[in-house]
């Protein structure tokens, strides 16, 4: 279903993604963080739905379709590096900081900080080119907001 997108994500020199594919890649990254502790909870799914609806001004049906696509894409995709590379190439730094904050919101949605989620968030922030300071500030905003 997502063979073309996966091919573009795995290309050694990927071109910037069209908006629809960039949305799918970001949503799949949100799902990957939620699944990283092997507990993809209803709270995490709800948080992802909220993030997607707010970020892209989506109606419920479009938001749910994007999440369903993201869950499939995340399961089919080979690794996190390709998601982050595609997002880094498609998104300005300020938006990448917002992506890291959204990822922290998902990781913290179940009220626990799992070591698997922490480790993945450190990796993703680094791959997105977001500084440790900006990532820590994003986590603090996610914890309080």
Secondary structure, DSSP 8 states (H G I E B T S, - for coil): --HHHHHHHHSTT-----HHHHHHHHHHHHHHHHHTTT---HHHHHHHHHHHHHHHT--HHHHHHHHHHHHHHHHH---HHHHHHHHHHHS-HHHHHHHHHHHHHHHTTTS---HHHHHHHHHHHHHTT--HHHHHHHHHHHHH-
